Amino acid sequence: MLADNEKDVSAVAVFPELAWQWNLEVTDRENWAQFTLADFERLKKKYGVTWVIVEQPGVAGLSCLYANRAVMVCQIP
C-alpha cells in the first residue's frame, strides 16, 4: 500500500526518517483520478503494486475481477 497524503502524515511527524519515502510515494500518486494503464504499470514496477481499486468506469487495460456501481478491483498486468 502506498503512503497517503492525509492519513499517513501523522506517522511522518512521529518518525521524521520516513518523510523522504512518504513524499516520494505521495508525489507518485498525484493526479490518481487521471491515471492510465501506463501510470499503474509504473507503480507496479517501482513499488510492486499489483492490485488497485479504481472508480467506475475503470481504466482500459486493467483486469478487474470485482465491480459494483462505484468501484472496480483490478489487477495490474
C-alpha positions in Angstrom: 0.0 0.0 0.0 1.3 3.4 -0.9 1.5 6.3 1.5 -1.5 8.5 1.8 -1.2 12.3 1.9 -3.9 12.7 4.6 -3.8 9.5 6.8 0.0 8.9 6.9 1.2 12.4 7.5 1.0 11.9 11.3 3.3 9.0 11.1 5.9 11.2 9.4 5.5 13.7 12.2 6.4 11.0 14.7 9.0 9.3 12.6 10.7 12.0 10.5 13.0 9.5 8.9 10.0 8.3 6.9 9.5 11.7 5.3 11.6 11.1 2.2 9.8 7.8 1.3 6.4 9.2 2.2 6.9 12.3 0.0 8.1 10.0 -2.9 5.0 7.8 -2.7 2.6 10.7 -2.3 4.1 12.5 -5.3 3.9 9.4 -7.4 0.1 9.2 -6.6 -0.7 12.8 -7.7 -3.5 13.0 -10.3 -4.6 9.5 -9.4 -8.0 10.1 -11.0 -6.4 10.6 -14.4 -4.1 7.5 -14.3 -3.8 5.4 -17.4 -2.6 1.9 -17.6 1.0 3.2 -18.1 0.8 5.0 -14.7 -0.4 1.9 -13.0 2.4 -0.2 -14.7 4.9 2.4 -13.4 3.6 1.9 -9.8 3.9 -1.8 -10.2 7.5 -1.6 -11.4 8.6 0.9 -8.8 6.7 -0.3 -5.7 5.4 -3.8 -6.5 1.8 -2.6 -6.6 -0.3 -5.4 -8.2 -3.9 -4.5 -7.3 -5.8 -1.2 -7.3 -9.3 0.0 -6.5 -10.5 2.5 -9.1 -13.7 4.3 -9.6 -16.1 3.3 -12.3 -15.8 3.2 -15.3 -12.3 2.0 -14.6 -9.1 2.2 -16.7 -8.7 0.5 -20.0 -6.2 -2.4 -19.9 -6.7 -3.4 -16.2 -8.1 -6.8 -15.5 -11.0 -6.2 -13.0 -12.3 -9.2 -11.1 -14.8 -7.3 -9.0 -17.0 -4.3 -9.7 -20.0 -2.6 -8.2 -21.7 0.6 -9.1 -19.0 2.8 -7.7 -15.6 1.0 -7.9 -13.7 -1.8 -9.5 -10.9 -4.0 -8.0 -8.3 -4.5 -10.7 -5.1 -6.4 -11.2 -2.2 -4.5 -12.9 -0.9 -6.7 -15.8 
